[in-house]
Amino acid sequence: MEDRSAALAAKRQALLEAGVDMLDPAAVYVEDTVSVGAGTMLLPGTILRGETVVGRGCTIGPNVMLTDCTVEDDCTINTAQCEKSVIRARCEIGPYTHIRPNCDVGEGSKIGAFVQLKNSVLGKGTKMAHLTYVGDSDVGDGCNFGCGTVTCNYDGFKKSRTRIGDRVFIGCHTNFIPPVSVGDGAFIAAATTITKDVPPDALAVGRPHQTVREGWAEVNRRKKQKQ
């Protein structure tokens, strides 16, 4: 145990001497196989494991675990867990993000709160701000994912891929039922379930029609008062 603690302390000291910043070195865990670029800040609760490589000018933490990941320059990762994936330059990840194995997050992308990625490739500048699951998917550049979007990649027997082109706008609470493709520049209306391919620059709407019964709520309240 003492040997392990000494090795961790030696690794932290070597990184500090190489120009890596640490707010509280004792609260950072970095395995000897890890590489970190100069000018990167490691905040408390940072755990870097395996063959992880972190570039220059990044901010990692607080509360981040990277395992066998490559993180390019000028990224920010906050309260996240990432495994066996690549995060390209100038990405913003977190908080509360889970990037599972075999992901490639495109340059300048923003992956936010309660988003999970798995076995997916994202283009440059794609945004998923919150509450989204994207698995087994190929996503183009400049896409915007609304809250609550899900790729329904598993049908109980096999996993299928979703393919989304460049500059696609995806409204909140969209479900993709793959295998399905969406062309460049398409617009998916909120609360839509996509079961068929969407052509480029098309609008896709797949939601139930709204029904309004005027006065229903008042009648319902009166019924409850009589009970």
C-alpha positions as CSV (number, residue, x, y, z in Angstrom):
1,M,0.0,0.0,0.0
2,E,2.8,2.4,0.9
3,D,4.6,1.6,-2.4
4,R,1.4,2.3,-4.3
5,S,0.8,5.6,-2.5
6,A,4.4,6.6,-3.2
7,A,4.0,5.8,-6.9
8,L,0.9,7.9,-7.1
9,A,2.6,10.8,-5.4
10,A,5.6,10.5,-7.7
11,K,3.3,10.5,-10.8
12,R,1.5,13.6,-9.5
13,Q,4.8,15.4,-8.9
14,A,6.1,14.5,-12.3
15,L,3.0,16.0,-13.9
16,L,3.3,19.1,-11.8
17,E,6.8,19.6,-12.9
18,A,5.8,19.1,-16.5
19,G,3.3,22.0,-16.3
20,V,0.1,20.3,-15.3
21,D,-2.0,22.2,-12.7
22,M,-3.8,20.6,-9.7
23,L,-6.0,22.5,-7.3
24,D,-5.4,19.8,-4.7
25,P,-2.9,17.2,-5.8
26,A,-3.8,14.8,-2.9
27,A,-7.4,14.6,-4.4
28,V,-6.2,13.5,-7.8
29,Y,-5.6,9.9,-8.9
30,V,-3.4,9.3,-12.0
31,E,-2.0,6.0,-13.0
32,D,1.5,5.8,-14.3
33,T,0.4,4.9,-17.8
34,V,-1.5,8.1,-18.2
35,S,-0.3,11.1,-20.2
36,V,-1.4,14.7,-19.5
37,G,-0.4,17.8,-21.5
38,A,0.9,21.1,-20.0
39,G,-1.5,23.7,-19.0
40,T,-4.3,21.2,-18.1
41,M,-6.0,21.6,-14.8
42,L,-6.9,18.5,-12.8
43,L,-9.6,19.3,-10.2
44,P,-10.4,17.3,-7.1
45,G,-12.0,13.9,-7.7
46,T,-10.3,13.4,-11.0
47,I,-9.3,9.7,-11.7
48,L,-7.3,9.0,-14.9
49,R,-6.8,5.3,-15.6
50,G,-5.2,2.9,-18.2
51,E,-3.9,4.3,-21.5
52,T,-5.7,7.7,-21.1
53,V,-4.1,10.6,-22.9
54,V,-5.2,14.2,-22.1
55,G,-4.1,17.1,-24.2
56,R,-3.1,20.6,-23.4
57,G,-5.2,23.4,-21.9
58,C,-8.0,21.1,-20.6
59,T,-10.0,21.3,-17.4
60,I,-10.8,17.9,-16.0
61,G,-13.0,17.6,-13.0
62,P,-14.3,17.8,-10.5
63,N,-15.4,14.2,-10.1
64,V,-14.3,12.8,-13.5
65,M,-13.1,9.3,-14.3
66,L,-11.5,8.6,-17.7
67,T,-10.5,5.0,-18.6
68,D,-8.5,4.3,-21.7
69,C,-9.6,7.6,-23.3
70,T,-8.0,10.2,-25.6
71,V,-9.0,13.8,-24.9
72,E,-7.6,16.4,-27.3
73,D,-6.6,20.0,-26.5
74,D,-8.8,22.6,-24.8
75,C,-11.6,20.3,-23.6
76,T,-13.7,20.7,-20.4
77,I,-15.0,17.6,-18.7
78,N,-17.0,18.1,-15.5
79,T,-18.6,15.3,-13.4
80,A,-18.4,12.6,-16.0
81,Q,-17.4,9.0,-16.7
82,C,-15.8,8.1,-20.0
83,E,-14.5,4.7,-21.2
84,K,-12.4,3.7,-24.3
85,S,-13.5,6.7,-26.3
86,V,-12.1,9.7,-28.1
87,I,-13.1,13.3,-27.3
88,R,-11.9,15.8,-29.9
89,A,-10.6,19.3,-29.3
90,R,-12.6,22.0,-27.7
91,C,-15.4,19.7,-26.5
92,E,-17.5,20.5,-23.4
93,I,-18.6,17.4,-21.5
94,G,-20.9,17.2,-18.5
95,P,-22.0,17.5,-15.8
96,Y,-23.4,14.0,-15.2
97,T,-22.4,12.6,-18.6
98,H,-21.6,8.9,-19.3
99,I,-19.6,8.2,-22.5
100,R,-19.4,4.4,-22.9
101,P,-16.9,2.5,-25.1
102,N,-16.3,3.1,-28.8
103,C,-17.4,6.7,-29.0
104,D,-15.8,9.5,-31.0
105,V,-17.1,12.9,-30.0
106,G,-16.5,15.5,-32.7
107,E,-14.5,18.7,-32.3
108,G,-16.3,21.5,-30.5
109,S,-19.3,19.3,-29.5
110,K,-21.3,19.9,-26.3
111,I,-22.5,16.8,-24.4
112,G,-24.4,17.9,-21.3
113,A,-26.3,16.8,-18.2
114,F,-27.7,13.2,-18.0
115,V,-26.6,12.3,-21.6
116,Q,-25.3,8.8,-22.3
117,L,-23.4,7.9,-25.5
118,K,-22.5,4.3,-26.6
119,N,-20.7,3.0,-29.7
120,S,-21.4,6.2,-31.6
121,V,-19.6,8.7,-33.8
122,L,-20.5,12.4,-33.6
123,G,-19.5,15.1,-36.0
124,K,-18.1,18.6,-35.3
125,G,-20.2,21.0,-33.2
126,T,-23.0,18.7,-32.4
127,K,-25.0,19.5,-29.2
128,M,-26.8,17.3,-26.8
129,A,-27.6,19.5,-23.8
130,H,-29.5,17.2,-21.5
131,L,-31.4,14.0,-20.9
132,T,-30.5,12.1,-24.1
133,Y,-29.4,8.6,-25.0
134,V,-27.6,8.0,-28.3
135,G,-26.4,4.5,-28.9
136,D,-25.1,2.7,-32.1
137,S,-25.4,5.9,-34.1
138,D,-23.5,7.9,-36.7
139,V,-24.3,11.6,-36.3
140,G,-23.1,14.4,-38.7
141,D,-21.8,17.9,-38.1
142,G,-23.7,20.7,-36.4
143,C,-26.7,18.7,-35.2
144,N,-28.9,19.8,-32.3
145,F,-30.6,17.2,-30.0
146,G,-33.5,18.3,-28.0
147,C,-34.1,17.1,-24.4
148,G,-35.4,13.6,-24.1
149,T,-34.1,12.2,-27.4
150,V,-33.6,8.5,-27.5
151,T,-32.2,6.1,-30.2
152,C,-34.1,2.9,-29.6
153,N,-31.2,0.7,-30.8
154,Y,-32.2,-2.6,-29.2
155,D,-35.4,-4.5,-30.2
156,G,-34.8,-7.4,-27.9
157,F,-33.0,-9.5,-30.5
158,K,-30.4,-7.3,-32.2
159,K,-28.9,-3.8,-32.1
160,S,-29.4,-1.5,-35.2
161,R,-27.8,1.8,-36.1
162,T,-29.3,5.2,-36.5
163,R,-27.7,7.5,-39.1
164,I,-28.2,11.2,-38.9
165,G,-26.8,13.7,-41.4
166,D,-25.3,17.2,-41.0
167,R,-27.2,20.1,-39.5
168,V,-30.2,18.1,-38.4
169,F,-32.5,19.7,-35.8
170,I,-34.1,17.2,-33.5
171,G,-37.0,18.4,-31.4
172,C,-37.5,17.4,-27.7
173,H,-38.8,13.9,-26.9
174,T,-37.9,12.4,-30.3
175,N,-37.5,8.6,-30.6
176,F,-35.5,6.9,-33.4
177,I,-36.5,3.3,-34.2
178,P,-33.5,2.0,-36.3
179,P,-32.4,1.0,-38.7
180,V,-33.3,4.5,-39.9
181,S,-31.5,7.4,-41.6
182,V,-32.1,11.2,-41.5
183,G,-30.8,13.3,-44.4
184,D,-28.8,16.6,-44.1
185,G,-30.7,19.6,-42.9
186,A,-33.8,17.8,-41.8
187,F,-36.0,19.1,-39.1
188,I,-37.7,16.6,-36.6
189,A,-40.7,18.1,-34.8
190,A,-40.9,17.6,-31.0
191,A,-42.6,14.4,-29.7
192,T,-42.0,12.5,-33.0
193,T,-41.2,8.9,-33.3
194,I,-39.1,8.2,-36.5
195,T,-39.7,4.8,-38.0
196,K,-38.9,5.6,-41.7
197,D,-36.0,7.4,-43.4
198,V,-36.3,11.2,-43.6
199,P,-35.1,12.9,-46.8
200,P,-32.7,15.9,-46.7
201,D,-34.2,19.2,-45.7
202,A,-37.6,17.6,-44.9
203,L,-39.8,18.2,-41.9
204,A,-40.8,15.0,-40.1
205,V,-43.8,15.1,-37.7
206,G,-45.1,11.9,-36.1
207,R,-47.2,12.7,-33.1
208,P,-50.9,12.1,-32.1
209,H,-53.3,14.9,-32.9
210,Q,-54.2,17.0,-29.9
211,T,-57.8,16.7,-28.6
212,V,-59.3,19.5,-26.5
213,R,-62.5,19.0,-24.5
214,E,-63.6,22.5,-23.3
215,G,-65.0,22.6,-19.8
216,W,-63.9,19.0,-18.9
217,A,-61.6,20.1,-16.1
218,E,-64.3,22.1,-14.3
219,V,-66.8,19.2,-14.5
220,N,-64.1,16.9,-13.2
221,R,-63.4,19.1,-10.2
222,R,-67.1,19.3,-9.4
223,K,-67.4,15.5,-9.4
224,K,-64.5,15.2,-7.0
225,Q,-66.1,17.7,-4.6
226,K,-69.3,15.6,-4.5
227,Q,-67.4,12.5,-3.5
